[in-house]
Amino acid sequence: MAGVLSTLYQGLVRTNTRYLAVIFGSAFAIQLSFDKGSDKLWDTLNSGRQWKDIKYRYMEKDEEEEE
């Protein structure tokens, strides 16, 4: 266990700039994954009720009326 912690410390946290880079990089990656995951969950739970799912019904009617 001490070897793993020592390796992590030497590689990621030894200097302040590395530590900040790891923090900001991790925050960015977590934000991206959370956003993608929550969007996917929302789309799954609201399938068929969103504009992107029903737009074709209304767009075709508008085009037929113009002709």
CHARMM-style PDB file with segment names, atoms N, HN, CA, C and O in Angstrom:
ATOM      1  N   MET     1       0.821  -1.197   0.000  1.00  0.00      PROA
ATOM      2  CA  MET     1       0.000   0.000   0.000  1.00  0.00      PROA
ATOM      3  C   MET     1       0.862   1.256   0.000  1.00  0.00      PROA
ATOM      4  O   MET     1       0.541   2.241  -0.665  1.00  0.00      PROA
ATOM      5  N   ALA     2       1.942   1.212   0.741  1.00  0.00      PROA
ATOM      6  HN  ALA     2       2.202   0.412   1.281  1.00  0.00      PROA
ATOM      7  CA  ALA     2       2.818   2.386   0.822  1.00  0.00      PROA
ATOM      8  C   ALA     2       3.478   2.660  -0.524  1.00  0.00      PROA
ATOM      9  O   ALA     2       3.712   3.815  -0.880  1.00  0.00      PROA
ATOM     10  N   GLY     3       3.778   1.603  -1.270  1.00  0.00      PROA
ATOM     11  HN  GLY     3       3.588   0.665  -0.980  1.00  0.00      PROA
ATOM     12  CA  GLY     3       4.391   1.783  -2.581  1.00  0.00      PROA
ATOM     13  C   GLY     3       3.464   2.479  -3.560  1.00  0.00      PROA
ATOM     14  O   GLY     3       3.896   3.320  -4.349  1.00  0.00      PROA
ATOM     15  N   VAL     4       2.199   2.129  -3.507  1.00  0.00      PROA
ATOM     16  HN  VAL     4       1.848   1.446  -2.867  1.00  0.00      PROA
ATOM     17  CA  VAL     4       1.212   2.741  -4.395  1.00  0.00      PROA
ATOM     18  C   VAL     4       1.030   4.218  -4.048  1.00  0.00      PROA
ATOM     19  O   VAL     4       1.005   5.072  -4.934  1.00  0.00      PROA
ATOM     20  N   LEU     5       0.906   4.509  -2.765  1.00  0.00      PROA
ATOM     21  HN  LEU     5       0.926   3.815  -2.045  1.00  0.00      PROA
ATOM     22  CA  LEU     5       0.738   5.902  -2.345  1.00  0.00      PROA
ATOM     23  C   LEU     5       1.967   6.730  -2.670  1.00  0.00      PROA
ATOM     24  O   LEU     5       1.851   7.889  -3.068  1.00  0.00      PROA
ATOM     25  N   SER     6       3.139   6.145  -2.505  1.00  0.00      PROA
ATOM     26  HN  SER     6       3.233   5.204  -2.182  1.00  0.00      PROA
ATOM     27  CA  SER     6       4.376   6.855  -2.825  1.00  0.00      PROA
ATOM     28  C   SER     6       4.452   7.152  -4.316  1.00  0.00      PROA
ATOM     29  O   SER     6       4.862   8.244  -4.711  1.00  0.00      PROA
ATOM     30  N   THR     7       4.066   6.202  -5.135  1.00  0.00      PROA
ATOM     31  HN  THR     7       3.733   5.315  -4.814  1.00  0.00      PROA
ATOM     32  CA  THR     7       4.075   6.400  -6.583  1.00  0.00      PROA
ATOM     33  C   THR     7       3.083   7.495  -6.989  1.00  0.00      PROA
ATOM     34  O   THR     7       3.404   8.347  -7.818  1.00  0.00      PROA
ATOM     35  N   LEU     8       1.885   7.471  -6.409  1.00  0.00      PROA
ATOM     36  HN  LEU     8       1.625   6.779  -5.736  1.00  0.00      PROA
ATOM     37  CA  LEU     8       0.904   8.518  -6.700  1.00  0.00      PROA
ATOM     38  C   LEU     8       1.417   9.885  -6.265  1.00  0.00      PROA
ATOM     39  O   LEU     8       1.250  10.873  -6.980  1.00  0.00      PROA
ATOM     40  N   TYR     9       2.030   9.939  -5.112  1.00  0.00      PROA
ATOM     41  HN  TYR     9       2.166   9.136  -4.531  1.00  0.00      PROA
ATOM     42  CA  TYR     9       2.557  11.209  -4.628  1.00  0.00      PROA
ATOM     43  C   TYR     9       3.653  11.727  -5.547  1.00  0.00      PROA
ATOM     44  O   TYR     9       3.656  12.903  -5.911  1.00  0.00      PROA
ATOM     45  N   GLN    10       4.572  10.865  -5.918  1.00  0.00      PROA
ATOM     46  HN  GLN    10       4.569   9.909  -5.621  1.00  0.00      PROA
ATOM     47  CA  GLN    10       5.685  11.274  -6.779  1.00  0.00      PROA
ATOM     48  C   GLN    10       5.189  11.699  -8.160  1.00  0.00      PROA
ATOM     49  O   GLN    10       5.728  12.637  -8.745  1.00  0.00      PROA
ATOM     50  N   GLY    11       4.185  11.032  -8.677  1.00  0.00      PROA
ATOM     51  HN  GLY    11       3.746  10.270  -8.202  1.00  0.00      PROA
ATOM     52  CA  GLY    11       3.726  11.315 -10.032  1.00  0.00      PROA
ATOM     53  C   GLY    11       2.737  12.455 -10.155  1.00  0.00      PROA
ATOM     54  O   GLY    11       2.738  13.174 -11.155  1.00  0.00      PROA
ATOM     55  N   LEU    12       1.891  12.628  -9.147  1.00  0.00      PROA
ATOM     56  HN  LEU    12       1.891  12.044  -8.335  1.00  0.00      PROA
ATOM     57  CA  LEU    12       0.777  13.558  -9.306  1.00  0.00      PROA
ATOM     58  C   LEU    12       0.771  14.754  -8.357  1.00  0.00      PROA
ATOM     59  O   LEU    12       0.289  15.826  -8.722  1.00  0.00      PROA
ATOM     60  N   VAL    13       1.289  14.586  -7.168  1.00  0.00      PROA
ATOM     61  HN  VAL    13       1.680  13.715  -6.872  1.00  0.00      PROA
ATOM     62  CA  VAL    13       1.046  15.590  -6.141  1.00  0.00      PROA
ATOM     63  C   VAL    13       2.325  16.244  -5.624  1.00  0.00      PROA
ATOM     64  O   VAL    13       2.253  17.094  -4.736  1.00  0.00      PROA
ATOM     65  N   ARG    14       3.454  15.887  -6.133  1.00  0.00      PROA
ATOM     66  HN  ARG    14       3.513  15.197  -6.854  1.00  0.00      PROA
ATOM     67  CA  ARG    14       4.704  16.377  -5.553  1.00  0.00      PROA
ATOM     68  C   ARG    14       4.866  17.893  -5.672  1.00  0.00      PROA
ATOM     69  O   ARG    14       5.312  18.538  -4.723  1.00  0.00      PROA
ATOM     70  N   THR    15       4.520  18.459  -6.798  1.00  0.00      PROA
ATOM     71  HN  THR    15       4.158  17.935  -7.569  1.00  0.00      PROA
ATOM     72  CA  THR    15       4.624  19.912  -6.949  1.00  0.00      PROA
ATOM     73  C   THR    15       3.226  20.521  -7.012  1.00  0.00      PROA
ATOM     74  O   THR    15       2.249  19.853  -7.348  1.00  0.00      PROA
ATOM     75  N   ASN    16       3.165  21.777  -6.688  1.00  0.00      PROA
ATOM     76  HN  ASN    16       3.959  22.320  -6.415  1.00  0.00      PROA
ATOM     77  CA  ASN    16       1.887  22.480  -6.661  1.00  0.00      PROA
ATOM     78  C   ASN    16       1.253  22.550  -8.049  1.00  0.00      PROA
ATOM     79  O   ASN    16       0.039  22.396  -8.181  1.00  0.00      PROA
ATOM     80  N   THR    17       2.050  22.776  -9.071  1.00  0.00      PROA
ATOM     81  HN  THR    17       3.037  22.901  -8.964  1.00  0.00      PROA
ATOM     82  CA  THR    17       1.491  22.876 -10.425  1.00  0.00      PROA
ATOM     83  C   THR    17       0.917  21.545 -10.892  1.00  0.00      PROA
ATOM     84  O   THR    17      -0.137  21.511 -11.527  1.00  0.00      PROA
ATOM     85  N   ARG    18       1.597  20.461 -10.587  1.00  0.00      PROA
ATOM     86  HN  ARG    18       2.453  20.488 -10.071  1.00  0.00      PROA
ATOM     87  CA  ARG    18       1.051  19.142 -10.951  1.00  0.00      PROA
ATOM     88  C   ARG    18      -0.245  18.882 -10.205  1.00  0.00      PROA
ATOM     89  O   ARG    18      -1.216  18.391 -10.781  1.00  0.00      PROA
ATOM     90  N   TYR    19      -0.255  19.212  -8.927  1.00  0.00      PROA
ATOM     91  HN  TYR    19       0.534  19.611  -8.459  1.00  0.00      PROA
ATOM     92  CA  TYR    19      -1.437  18.997  -8.098  1.00  0.00      PROA
ATOM     93  C   TYR    19      -2.630  19.776  -8.654  1.00  0.00      PROA
ATOM     94  O   TYR    19      -3.728  19.233  -8.772  1.00  0.00      PROA
ATOM     95  N   LEU    20      -2.415  21.031  -8.990  1.00  0.00      PROA
ATOM     96  HN  LEU    20      -1.523  21.472  -8.894  1.00  0.00      PROA
ATOM     97  CA  LEU    20      -3.498  21.835  -9.561  1.00  0.00      PROA
ATOM     98  C   LEU    20      -3.938  21.308 -10.922  1.00  0.00      PROA
ATOM     99  O   LEU    20      -5.130  21.307 -11.232  1.00  0.00      PROA
ATOM    100  N   ALA    21      -2.993  20.864 -11.726  1.00  0.00      PROA
ATOM    101  HN  ALA    21      -2.025  20.864 -11.473  1.00  0.00      PROA
ATOM    102  CA  ALA    21      -3.340  20.304 -13.033  1.00  0.00      PROA
ATOM    103  C   ALA    21      -4.184  19.045 -12.877  1.00  0.00      PROA
ATOM    104  O   ALA    21      -5.137  18.838 -13.628  1.00  0.00      PROA
ATOM    105  N   VAL    22      -3.840  18.208 -11.910  1.00  0.00      PROA
ATOM    106  HN  VAL    22      -3.066  18.376 -11.300  1.00  0.00      PROA
ATOM    107  CA  VAL    22      -4.618  16.992 -11.658  1.00  0.00      PROA
ATOM    108  C   VAL    22      -6.021  17.353 -11.180  1.00  0.00      PROA
ATOM    109  O   VAL    22      -6.998  16.741 -11.610  1.00  0.00      PROA
ATOM    110  N   ILE    23      -6.124  18.329 -10.307  1.00  0.00      PROA
ATOM    111  HN  ILE    23      -5.329  18.826  -9.957  1.00  0.00      PROA
ATOM    112  CA  ILE    23      -7.438  18.735  -9.796  1.00  0.00      PROA
ATOM    113  C   ILE    23      -8.308  19.284 -10.924  1.00  0.00      PROA
ATOM    114  O   ILE    23      -9.459  18.873 -11.076  1.00  0.00      PROA
ATOM    115  N   PHE    24      -7.762  20.215 -11.718  1.00  0.00      PROA
ATOM    116  HN  PHE    24      -6.828  20.549 -11.594  1.00  0.00      PROA
ATOM    117  CA  PHE    24      -8.557  20.804 -12.797  1.00  0.00      PROA
ATOM    118  C   PHE    24      -8.876  19.783 -13.888  1.00  0.00      PROA
ATOM    119  O   PHE    24      -9.984  19.781 -14.425  1.00  0.00      PROA
ATOM    120  N   GLY    25      -7.932  18.930 -14.214  1.00  0.00      PROA
ATOM    121  HN  GLY    25      -7.033  18.933 -13.777  1.00  0.00      PROA
ATOM    122  CA  GLY    25      -8.192  17.892 -15.209  1.00  0.00      PROA
ATOM    123  C   GLY    25      -9.257  16.915 -14.747  1.00  0.00      PROA
ATOM    124  O   GLY    25     -10.127  16.520 -15.524  1.00  0.00      PROA
ATOM    125  N   SER    26      -9.188  16.525 -13.484  1.00  0.00      PROA
ATOM    126  HN  SER    26      -8.481  16.845 -12.853  1.00  0.00      PROA
ATOM    127  CA  SER    26     -10.194  15.613 -12.932  1.00  0.00      PROA
ATOM    128  C   SER    26     -11.568  16.269 -12.895  1.00  0.00      PROA
ATOM    129  O   SER    26     -12.570  15.637 -13.229  1.00  0.00      PROA
ATOM    130  N   ALA    27     -11.617  17.529 -12.493  1.00  0.00      PROA
ATOM    131  HN  ALA    27     -10.803  18.043 -12.222  1.00  0.00      PROA
ATOM    132  CA  ALA    27     -12.903  18.236 -12.447  1.00  0.00      PROA
ATOM    133  C   ALA    27     -13.514  18.335 -13.841  1.00  0.00      PROA
ATOM    134  O   ALA    27     -14.720  18.156 -14.005  1.00  0.00      PROA
ATOM    135  N   PHE    28     -12.695  18.617 -14.833  1.00  0.00      PROA
ATOM    136  HN  PHE    28     -11.715  18.763 -14.700  1.00  0.00      PROA
ATOM    137  CA  PHE    28     -13.179  18.709 -16.207  1.00  0.00      PROA
ATOM    138  C   PHE    28     -13.725  17.363 -16.686  1.00  0.00      PROA
ATOM    139  O   PHE    28     -14.796  17.307 -17.290  1.00  0.00      PROA
ATOM    140  N   ALA    29     -12.991  16.281 -16.417  1.00  0.00      PROA
ATOM    141  HN  ALA    29     -12.121  16.327 -15.926  1.00  0.00      PROA
ATOM    142  CA  ALA    29     -13.427  14.950 -16.839  1.00  0.00      PROA
ATOM    143  C   ALA    29     -14.704  14.527 -16.117  1.00  0.00      PROA
ATOM    144  O   ALA    29     -15.597  13.939 -16.727  1.00  0.00      PROA
ATOM    145  N   ILE    30     -14.792  14.821 -14.836  1.00  0.00      PROA
ATOM    146  HN  ILE    30     -14.067  15.298 -14.340  1.00  0.00      PROA
ATOM    147  CA  ILE    30     -15.992  14.468 -14.077  1.00  0.00      PROA
ATOM    148  C   ILE    30     -17.193  15.260 -14.578  1.00  0.00      PROA
ATOM    149  O   ILE    30     -18.291  14.714 -14.688  1.00  0.00      PROA
ATOM    150  N   GLN    31     -16.999  16.531 -14.881  1.00  0.00      PROA
ATOM    151  HN  GLN    31     -16.107  16.974 -14.793  1.00  0.00      PROA
ATOM    152  CA  GLN    31     -18.092  17.353 -15.398  1.00  0.00      PROA
ATOM    153  C   GLN    31     -18.596  16.812 -16.732  1.00  0.00      PROA
ATOM    154  O   GLN    31     -19.804  16.711 -16.947  1.00  0.00      PROA
ATOM    155  N   LEU    32     -17.677  16.466 -17.625  1.00  0.00      PROA
ATOM    156  HN  LEU    32     -16.696  16.548 -17.451  1.00  0.00      PROA
ATOM    157  CA  LEU    32     -18.087  15.924 -18.924  1.00  0.00      PROA
ATOM    158  C   LEU    32     -18.869  14.629 -18.765  1.00  0.00      PROA
ATOM    159  O   LEU    32     -19.915  14.452 -19.390  1.00  0.00      PROA
ATOM    160  N   SER    33     -18.367  13.724 -17.932  1.00  0.00      PROA
ATOM    161  HN  SER    33     -17.517  13.868 -17.424  1.00  0.00      PROA
ATOM    162  CA  SER    33     -19.046  12.444 -17.766  1.00  0.00      PROA
ATOM    163  C   SER    33     -20.399  12.623 -17.080  1.00  0.00      PROA
ATOM    164  O   SER    33     -21.361  11.944 -17.440  1.00  0.00      PROA
ATOM    165  N   PHE    34     -20.494  13.520 -16.102  1.00  0.00      PROA
ATOM    166  HN  PHE    34     -19.713  14.072 -15.810  1.00  0.00      PROA
ATOM    167  CA  PHE    34     -21.771  13.772 -15.440  1.00  0.00      PROA
ATOM    168  C   PHE    34     -22.782  14.368 -16.419  1.00  0.00      PROA
ATOM    169  O   PHE    34     -23.940  13.953 -16.442  1.00  0.00      PROA
ATOM    170  N   ASP    35     -22.351  15.334 -17.224  1.00  0.00      PROA
ATOM    171  HN  ASP    35     -21.410  15.671 -17.206  1.00  0.00      PROA
ATOM    172  CA  ASP    35     -23.253  15.956 -18.200  1.00  0.00      PROA
ATOM    173  C   ASP    35     -23.757  14.947 -19.222  1.00  0.00      PROA
ATOM    174  O   ASP    35     -24.950  14.903 -19.521  1.00  0.00      PROA
ATOM    175  N   LYS    36     -22.853  14.141 -19.754  1.00  0.00      PROA
ATOM    176  HN  LYS    36     -21.883  14.177 -19.510  1.00  0.00      PROA
ATOM    177  CA  LYS    36     -23.263  13.131 -20.740  1.00  0.00      PROA
ATOM    178  C   LYS    36     -24.200  12.107 -20.111  1.00  0.00      PROA
ATOM    179  O   LYS    36     -25.198  11.717 -20.717  1.00  0.00      PROA
ATOM    180  N   GLY    37     -23.876  11.674 -18.896  1.00  0.00      PROA
ATOM    181  HN  GLY    37     -23.065  11.991 -18.404  1.00  0.00      PROA
ATOM    182  CA  GLY    37     -24.709  10.688 -18.210  1.00  0.00      PROA
ATOM    183  C   GLY    37     -26.089  11.214 -17.873  1.00  0.00      PROA
ATOM    184  O   GLY    37     -27.084  10.512 -18.056  1.00  0.00      PROA
ATOM    185  N   SER    38     -26.162  12.448 -17.379  1.00  0.00      PROA
ATOM    186  HN  SER    38     -25.354  13.018 -17.230  1.00  0.00      PROA
ATOM    187  CA  SER    38     -27.470  13.010 -17.036  1.00  0.00      PROA
ATOM    188  C   SER    38     -28.299  13.280 -18.293  1.00  0.00      PROA
ATOM    189  O   SER    38     -29.517  13.100 -18.271  1.00  0.00      PROA
ATOM    190  N   ASP    39     -27.667  13.705 -19.381  1.00  0.00      PROA
ATOM    191  HN  ASP    39     -26.678  13.850 -19.398  1.00  0.00      PROA
ATOM    192  CA  ASP    39     -28.398  13.885 -20.641  1.00  0.00      PROA
ATOM    193  C   ASP    39     -28.942  12.559 -21.153  1.00  0.00      PROA
ATOM    194  O   ASP    39     -30.078  12.490 -21.623  1.00  0.00      PROA
ATOM    195  N   LYS    40     -28.143  11.518 -21.063  1.00  0.00      PROA
ATOM    196  HN  LYS    40     -27.221  11.575 -20.680  1.00  0.00      PROA
ATOM    197  CA  LYS    40     -28.575  10.192 -21.513  1.00  0.00      PROA
ATOM    198  C   LYS    40     -29.743   9.690 -20.662  1.00  0.00      PROA
ATOM    199  O   LYS    40     -30.708   9.138 -21.190  1.00  0.00      PROA
ATOM    200  N   LEU    41     -29.652   9.881 -19.348  1.00  0.00      PROA
ATOM    201  HN  LEU    41     -28.868  10.329 -18.919  1.00  0.00      PROA
ATOM    202  CA  LEU    41     -30.734   9.472 -18.454  1.00  0.00      PROA
ATOM    203  C   LEU    41     -32.011  10.252 -18.760  1.00  0.00      PROA
ATOM    204  O   LEU    41     -33.093   9.668 -18.815  1.00  0.00      PROA
ATOM    205  N   TRP    42     -31.897  11.556 -18.959  1.00  0.00      PROA
ATOM    206  HN  TRP    42     -31.018  12.031 -18.915  1.00  0.00      PROA
ATOM    207  CA  TRP    42     -33.052  12.399 -19.273  1.00  0.00      PROA
ATOM    208  C   TRP    42     -33.695  11.959 -20.584  1.00  0.00      PROA
ATOM    209  O   TRP    42     -34.919  11.854 -20.673  1.00  0.00      PROA
ATOM    210  N   ASP    43     -32.874  11.700 -21.602  1.00  0.00      PROA
ATOM    211  HN  ASP    43     -31.881  11.785 -21.530  1.00  0.00      PROA
ATOM    212  CA  ASP    43     -33.406  11.264 -22.894  1.00  0.00      PROA
ATOM    213  C   ASP    43     -34.100   9.916 -22.780  1.00  0.00      PROA
ATOM    214  O   ASP    43     -35.113   9.684 -23.440  1.00  0.00      PROA
ATOM    215  N   THR    44     -33.571   9.030 -21.954  1.00  0.00      PROA
ATOM    216  HN  THR    44     -32.748   9.219 -21.418  1.00  0.00      PROA
ATOM    217  CA  THR    44     -34.181   7.718 -21.775  1.00  0.00      PROA
ATOM    218  C   THR    44     -35.517   7.828 -21.051  1.00  0.00      PROA
ATOM    219  O   THR    44     -36.496   7.198 -21.451  1.00  0.00      PROA
ATOM    220  N   LEU    45     -35.558   8.624 -19.990  1.00  0.00      PROA
ATOM    221  HN  LEU    45     -34.762   9.135 -19.666  1.00  0.00      PROA
ATOM    222  CA  LEU    45     -36.791   8.753 -19.216  1.00  0.00      PROA
ATOM    223  C   LEU    45     -37.876   9.521 -19.965  1.00  0.00      PROA
ATOM    224  O   LEU    45     -39.061   9.292 -19.723  1.00  0.00      PROA
ATOM    225  N   ASN    46     -37.504  10.414 -20.860  1.00  0.00      PROA
ATOM    226  HN  ASN    46     -36.542  10.600 -21.057  1.00  0.00      PROA
ATOM    227  CA  ASN    46     -38.470  11.243 -21.578  1.00  0.00      PROA
ATOM    228  C   ASN    46     -38.522  10.914 -23.063  1.00  0.00      PROA
ATOM    229  O   ASN    46     -38.804  11.784 -23.887  1.00  0.00      PROA
ATOM    230  N   SER    47     -38.258   9.699 -23.394  1.00  0.00      PROA
ATOM    231  HN  SER    47     -38.028   8.992 -22.725  1.00  0.00      PROA
ATOM    232  CA  SER    47     -38.272   9.275 -24.784  1.00  0.00      PROA
ATOM    233  C   SER    47     -39.677   9.421 -25.370  1.00  0.00      PROA
ATOM    234  O   SER    47     -40.658   8.979 -24.772  1.00  0.00      PROA
ATOM    235  N   GLY    48     -39.759  10.041 -26.539  1.00  0.00      PROA
ATOM    236  HN  GLY    48     -38.962  10.399 -27.025  1.00  0.00      PROA
ATOM    237  CA  GLY    48     -41.035  10.228 -27.212  1.00  0.00      PROA
ATOM    238  C   GLY    48     -41.786  11.476 -26.802  1.00  0.00      PROA
ATOM    239  O   GLY    48     -42.838  11.770 -27.369  1.00  0.00      PROA
ATOM    240  N   ARG    49     -41.277  12.218 -25.834  1.00  0.00      PROA
ATOM    241  HN  ARG    49     -40.422  11.979 -25.373  1.00  0.00      PROA
ATOM    242  CA  ARG    49     -41.958  13.415 -25.350  1.00  0.00      PROA
ATOM    243  C   ARG    49     -41.166  14.690 -25.605  1.00  0.00      PROA
ATOM    244  O   ARG    49     -41.601  15.776 -25.222  1.00  0.00      PROA
ATOM    245  N   GLN    50     -40.043  14.571 -26.228  1.00  0.00      PROA
ATOM    246  HN  GLN    50     -39.689  13.688 -26.539  1.00  0.00      PROA
ATOM    247  CA  GLN    50     -39.205  15.741 -26.468  1.00  0.00      PROA
ATOM    248  C   GLN    50     -39.378  16.219 -27.904  1.00  0.00      PROA
ATOM    249  O   GLN    50     -39.816  15.470 -28.777  1.00  0.00      PROA
ATOM    250  N   TRP    51     -39.030  17.470 -28.126  1.00  0.00      PROA
ATOM    251  HN  TRP    51     -38.674  18.078 -27.416  1.00  0.00      PROA
ATOM    252  CA  TRP    51     -39.181  18.067 -29.447  1.00  0.00      PROA
ATOM    253  C   TRP    51     -38.409  17.292 -30.497  1.00  0.00      PROA
ATOM    254  O   TRP    51     -38.901  17.101 -31.610  1.00  0.00      PROA
ATOM    255  N   LYS    52     -37.217  16.845 -30.164  1.00  0.00      PROA
ATOM    256  HN  LYS    52     -36.818  17.001 -29.261  1.00  0.00      PROA
ATOM    257  CA  LYS    52     -36.425  16.120 -31.156  1.00  0.00      PROA
ATOM    258  C   LYS    52     -37.079  14.797 -31.550  1.00  0.00      PROA
ATOM    259  O   LYS    52     -36.795  14.268 -32.625  1.00  0.00      PROA
ATOM    260  N   ASP    53     -37.953  14.253 -30.691  1.00  0.00      PROA
ATOM    261  HN  ASP    53     -38.183  14.682 -29.818  1.00  0.00      PROA
ATOM    262  CA  ASP    53     -38.628  12.996 -31.001  1.00  0.00      PROA
ATOM    263  C   ASP    53     -39.908  13.199 -31.809  1.00  0.00      PROA
ATOM    264  O   ASP    53     -40.304  12.309 -32.561  1.00  0.00      PROA
ATOM    265  N   ILE    54     -40.559  14.345 -31.668  1.00  0.00      PROA
ATOM    266  HN  ILE    54     -40.238  15.068 -31.057  1.00  0.00      PROA
ATOM    267  CA  ILE    54     -41.848  14.556 -32.341  1.00  0.00      PROA
ATOM    268  C   ILE    54     -41.795  15.633 -33.414  1.00  0.00      PROA
ATOM    269  O   ILE    54     -42.818  15.947 -34.023  1.00  0.00      PROA
ATOM    270  N   LYS    55     -40.648  16.191 -33.648  1.00  0.00      PROA
ATOM    271  HN  LYS    55     -39.817  15.936 -33.153  1.00  0.00      PROA
ATOM    272  CA  LYS    55     -40.508  17.290 -34.604  1.00  0.00      PROA
ATOM    273  C   LYS    55     -40.961  16.881 -36.007  1.00  0.00      PROA
ATOM    274  O   LYS    55     -41.555  17.685 -36.724  1.00  0.00      PROA
ATOM    275  N   TYR    56     -40.687  15.653 -36.395  1.00  0.00      PROA
ATOM    276  HN  TYR    56     -40.204  14.999 -35.812  1.00  0.00      PROA
ATOM    277  CA  TYR    56     -41.021  15.217 -37.753  1.00  0.00      PROA
ATOM    278  C   TYR    56     -42.525  15.280 -38.014  1.00  0.00      PROA
ATOM    279  O   TYR    56     -42.939  15.490 -39.154  1.00  0.00      PROA
ATOM    280  N   ARG    57     -43.340  15.104 -36.992  1.00  0.00      PROA
ATOM    281  HN  ARG    57     -43.003  14.933 -36.066  1.00  0.00      PROA
ATOM    282  CA  ARG    57     -44.794  15.161 -37.183  1.00  0.00      PROA
ATOM    283  C   ARG    57     -45.242  16.551 -37.624  1.00  0.00      PROA
ATOM    284  O   ARG    57     -46.091  16.694 -38.504  1.00  0.00      PROA
ATOM    285  N   TYR    58     -44.669  17.553 -37.010  1.00  0.00      PROA
ATOM    286  HN  TYR    58     -43.979  17.437 -36.295  1.00  0.00      PROA
ATOM    287  CA  TYR    58     -45.080  18.925 -37.277  1.00  0.00      PROA
ATOM    288  C   TYR    58     -44.369  19.524 -38.480  1.00  0.00      PROA
ATOM    289  O   TYR    58     -44.936  20.359 -39.184  1.00  0.00      PROA
ATOM    290  N   MET    59     -43.155  19.111 -38.715  1.00  0.00      PROA
ATOM    291  HN  MET    59     -42.694  18.432 -38.143  1.00  0.00      PROA
ATOM    292  CA  MET    59     -42.402  19.657 -39.840  1.00  0.00      PROA
ATOM    293  C   MET    59     -42.998  19.187 -41.160  1.00  0.00      PROA
ATOM    294  O   MET    59     -43.032  19.962 -42.116  1.00  0.00      PROA
ATOM    295  N   GLU    60     -43.465  17.951 -41.249  1.00  0.00      PROA
ATOM    296  HN  GLU    60     -43.437  17.321 -40.473  1.00  0.00      PROA
ATOM    297  CA  GLU    60     -44.070  17.456 -42.482  1.00  0.00      PROA
ATOM    298  C   GLU    60     -45.391  18.169 -42.770  1.00  0.00      PROA
ATOM    299  O   GLU    60     -45.693  18.466 -43.926  1.00  0.00      PROA
ATOM    300  N   LYS    61     -46.163  18.441 -41.754  1.00  0.00      PROA
ATOM    301  HN  LYS    61     -45.918  18.200 -40.815  1.00  0.00      PROA
ATOM    302  CA  LYS    61     -47.438  19.118 -41.949  1.00  0.00      PROA
ATOM    303  C   LYS    61     -47.224  20.534 -42.465  1.00  0.00      PROA
ATOM    304  O   LYS    61     -47.974  21.001 -43.322  1.00  0.00      PROA
ATOM    305  N   ASP    62     -46.223  21.211 -41.961  1.00  0.00      PROA
ATOM    306  HN  ASP    62     -45.613  20.832 -41.265  1.00  0.00      PROA
ATOM    307  CA  ASP    62     -45.929  22.566 -42.426  1.00  0.00      PROA
ATOM    308  C   ASP    62     -45.504  22.565 -43.889  1.00  0.00      PROA
ATOM    309  O   ASP    62     -45.898  23.455 -44.643  1.00  0.00      PROA
ATOM    310  N   GLU    63     -44.719  21.594 -44.299  1.00  0.00      PROA
ATOM    311  HN  GLU    63     -44.399  20.871 -43.687  1.00  0.00      PROA
ATOM    312  CA  GLU    63     -44.254  21.531 -45.684  1.00  0.00      PROA
ATOM    313  C   GLU    63     -45.408  21.222 -46.636  1.00  0.00      PROA
ATOM    314  O   GLU    63     -45.441  21.748 -47.749  1.00  0.00      PROA
ATOM    315  N   GLU    64     -46.350  20.382 -46.220  1.00  0.00      PROA
ATOM    316  HN  GLU    64     -46.323  19.954 -45.316  1.00  0.00      PROA
ATOM    317  CA  GLU    64     -47.485  20.048 -47.066  1.00  0.00      PROA
ATOM    318  C   GLU    64     -48.402  21.257 -47.252  1.00  0.00      PROA
ATOM    319  O   GLU    64     -48.962  21.447 -48.332  1.00  0.00      PROA
ATOM    320  N   GLU    65     -48.558  22.065 -46.223  1.00  0.00      PROA
ATOM    321  HN  GLU    65     -48.103  21.910 -45.346  1.00  0.00      PROA
ATOM    322  CA  GLU    65     -49.411  23.243 -46.316  1.00  0.00      PROA
ATOM    323  C   GLU    65     -48.831  24.280 -47.266  1.00  0.00      PROA
ATOM    324  O   GLU    65     -49.583  24.997 -47.926  1.00  0.00      PROA
ATOM    325  N   GLU    66     -47.515  24.373 -47.349  1.00  0.00      PROA
ATOM    326  HN  GLU    66     -46.904  23.790 -46.813  1.00  0.00      PROA
ATOM    327  CA  GLU    66     -46.867  25.350 -48.217  1.00  0.00      PROA
ATOM    328  C   GLU    66     -47.040  25.002 -49.688  1.00  0.00      PROA
ATOM    329  O   GLU    66     -47.068  25.902 -50.528  1.00  0.00      PROA
ATOM    330  N   GLU    67     -47.156  23.742 -50.017  1.00  0.00      PROA
ATOM    331  HN  GLU    67     -47.133  23.011 -49.335  1.00  0.00      PROA
ATOM    332  CA  GLU    67     -47.258  23.314 -51.414  1.00  0.00      PROA
ATOM    333  C   GLU    67     -48.605  23.531 -51.964  1.00  0.00      PROA
ATOM    334  OT1 GLU    67     -48.853  23.222 -53.129  1.00  0.00      PROA
TER     335      GLU     67
END
